[in-house]
Amino acid sequence: MTISKHTDKAPAYVVCIDNSDYPASLELHKIYRVLPDEDAGTDADLRIIDESGEDFLYSADRFVPIAVPIAARKSIELTVLPMRL
């Protein structure tokens, strides 16, 4: 699976479709914000803020990219940890 490189300032979002081996860190079918990380993309990984509140690398095939409507994105960004750049 390929997740396009995210280059603008709006965060990309994905849904977890495989939390095997990480049930405490990733919730199945939960929306996660993808943090920019060019090195992660070269290894087919994504940098995600997981359930611990910290950002970690996970294989991109555990997620499916989604388009989040602007109103929903604003709500998500107000209620989740601030994006670290």
C-alpha positions in Angstrom: 0.0 0.0 0.0 1.2 3.5 -0.8 0.3 6.5 1.2 1.1 9.7 -0.7 3.8 11.9 0.7 2.3 14.6 2.8 3.8 18.0 2.1 1.3 20.7 3.0 0.7 22.0 6.5 -2.6 20.2 7.0 -2.1 16.9 8.8 -2.9 13.6 7.0 -5.1 11.1 8.6 -5.4 7.3 8.5 -7.6 4.6 10.0 -6.0 1.6 11.7 -6.9 -1.7 10.0 -4.4 -4.0 11.7 -3.4 -3.6 15.4 -2.0 -7.1 15.7 1.1 -7.1 17.9 0.2 -3.7 19.2 -3.3 -4.0 20.8 -2.4 -1.6 23.6 -0.8 1.0 21.3 -3.2 1.0 18.3 -7.0 0.8 18.3 -8.6 -1.0 15.4 -10.7 1.4 13.2 -9.5 4.5 15.1 -8.5 7.6 13.2 -4.8 8.6 13.7 -2.9 11.7 12.6 0.2 11.1 10.6 3.2 13.2 11.5 5.6 14.4 8.8 8.7 12.2 8.6 10.4 11.8 5.3 12.7 9.0 6.5 9.7 7.0 7.7 8.2 7.1 4.2 11.3 5.7 2.6 10.9 2.6 4.7 7.1 2.3 4.1 6.4 3.4 7.7 4.2 6.1 9.2 4.9 8.2 12.3 1.7 8.1 14.4 0.8 9.4 17.8 -0.5 6.2 19.3 -2.5 5.5 22.5 0.6 6.1 24.7 0.5 9.8 23.6 3.9 9.4 22.0 4.8 9.2 18.3 6.2 5.9 17.0 6.8 4.4 13.6 4.4 1.7 12.4 4.3 -0.1 9.1 2.0 1.8 6.6 0.2 -1.4 5.7 -1.5 -1.2 9.1 -3.4 1.9 8.0 -5.6 3.2 5.2 -5.5 6.9 4.3 -8.7 8.9 4.7 -10.0 12.3 3.7 -11.4 14.1 6.7 -13.9 16.9 6.1 -12.7 20.3 7.3 -15.3 20.5 10.2 -14.3 17.1 11.5 -10.6 17.9 11.1 -11.0 21.1 13.2 -12.7 19.1 15.9 -10.1 16.3 15.9 -7.3 18.9 16.1 -8.9 20.6 19.1 -9.2 17.3 21.0 -6.0 15.4 20.3 -2.4 16.1 21.3 -0.9 19.0 19.3 1.1 18.1 16.3 4.8 18.2 16.9 7.0 19.5 14.1 
